[in-house]
Amino acid sequence: MVFFYDYNHTSRVIDLNRKEHVGKDIRLFMGDSIGHWEGNTLVVDTTNYNGLVAFSREIPYLTDALHTVERFTIVDENTVDYEITIDDSKLFTRP
C-alpha cells in the first residue's frame, strides 16, 4: 500500500506481506512500515526512521529510536478514525 502526502510531495510504502522489519542499520526517510488488517482497521508498525525528518506537525522532534503504531479504522464511507502511539525512548519517558 502506498500513501501519498501533499506535504513535501512524499510517499510512504506500507508492506502488507512482510512480518519483520528490515535490519537496524537500514534507516529510511519515512521509516520502515509493516501493516496488517484487524477487521476494518489497518494497523501500521513503523521503525527505522533516519531521525532527519519530522514525522508530522504533531511530532516536530524525533530521534532514530522513534517507533510508531498507527491504527486507521474505517468508520463509514466518509470517515477514517486515526490513532497513533508514539514511542521514542530518547525523548519521552513512556509511549
Solvent accessible surface area in square Angstrom, and as a share of the most:
residue,aa,sasa,rsa
1,M,87,0.39
2,V,71,0.41
3,F,47,0.19
4,F,166,0.69
5,Y,77,0.29
6,D,139,0.72
7,Y,135,0.51
8,N,95,0.49
9,H,172,0.77
10,T,23,0.13
11,S,53,0.34
12,R,7,0.02
13,V,102,0.59
14,I,0,0.00
15,D,41,0.21
16,L,66,0.33
17,N,137,0.70
18,R,78,0.28
19,K,167,0.71
20,E,134,0.60
21,H,57,0.25
22,V,47,0.27
23,G,45,0.44
24,K,168,0.71
25,D,143,0.74
26,I,87,0.44
27,R,96,0.35
28,L,69,0.34
29,F,93,0.39
30,M,39,0.18
31,G,9,0.09
32,D,6,0.03
33,S,3,0.02
34,I,17,0.09
35,G,2,0.02
36,H,82,0.37
37,W,118,0.42
38,E,82,0.37
39,G,74,0.71
40,N,81,0.42
41,T,10,0.06
42,L,5,0.03
43,V,9,0.05
44,V,0,0.00
45,D,40,0.21
46,T,0,0.00
47,T,29,0.17
48,N,11,0.05
49,Y,2,0.01
50,N,40,0.20
51,G,26,0.25
52,L,153,0.76
53,V,25,0.14
54,A,43,0.33
55,F,38,0.16
56,S,37,0.24
57,R,209,0.76
58,E,143,0.64
59,I,7,0.04
60,P,78,0.49
61,Y,162,0.62
62,L,22,0.11
63,T,29,0.17
64,D,56,0.29
65,A,35,0.27
66,L,3,0.01
67,H,58,0.26
68,T,0,0.00
69,V,44,0.25
70,E,3,0.01
71,R,83,0.30
72,F,36,0.15
73,T,36,0.21
74,I,78,0.40
75,V,89,0.51
76,D,73,0.38
77,E,166,0.75
78,N,133,0.68
79,T,60,0.35
80,V,88,0.51
81,D,65,0.33
82,Y,101,0.39
83,E,98,0.44
84,I,56,0.28
85,T,68,0.40
86,I,44,0.22
87,D,46,0.24
88,D,1,0.01
89,S,93,0.60
90,K,131,0.56
91,L,82,0.41
92,F,94,0.39
93,T,139,0.81
94,R,184,0.67
95,P,100,0.63
